[in-house]
Every structure is written in structure tokens, then in C-alpha cells.
Amino acid sequence: MIVVLEYSLYFAQCCMLIAMLLCTLRLMRGPTAQDRVLALDTLWMVVMLFTLLLGISFANLVYFELAMLIALTGFVSTIALAKFLMRGEIIE
């Protein structure tokens, strides 16, 4: 049973790395600002999930706290970028 968990964690980590690579590619080459914001939003989500996978792999609680910090920072930055694209200003 543990061998299956290890292989599934390795597979999930490889999939997350591929997703990070594709999100970074879209972030660099996105034709519009909205595409770049969506790629950045997806990138922080994938980084958070990758951090959770590392926490499961190493059985360390620090990774889970780091994932929570990444989630909060990513959420606030997504809201700020969306507000900036809609109105041209962040703080009213």
C-alpha cells in the first residue's frame, strides 16, 4: 500500500511540474493582460498544491503552513490584479 502511495505522489508531482511549466509559458507569452492574470492565478494554485504534495511526501507540517500562506497571498494578489484591470487603480 505504501508503494502505491509513493508512486502516486511521484506521478502527481510530475504532473504539477508540467502544469507549472505550462502556466509559466502562458504567463510569459500571453497575448493579453487577462491571459497573464489567469496564468498567474493558476500558477499560484499549482504551486500551493505542489507544496501540499511535498508536505504529504515528507510528512512535515511546515509545508502545510507554507501552502496556507501561498493560498492567502495568491488570493489577495488575484483580487488586486483583477481590480487593477477593471478600474486602473487598486486603492480607491
Secondary structure as GFF3:
##gff-version 3
##sequence-region A 1 92
A	DSSP	alpha_helix	2	29	.	.	.	ID=ss1
A	DSSP	alpha_helix	33	58	.	.	.	ID=ss2
A	DSSP	alpha_helix	61	87	.	.	.	ID=ss3
###
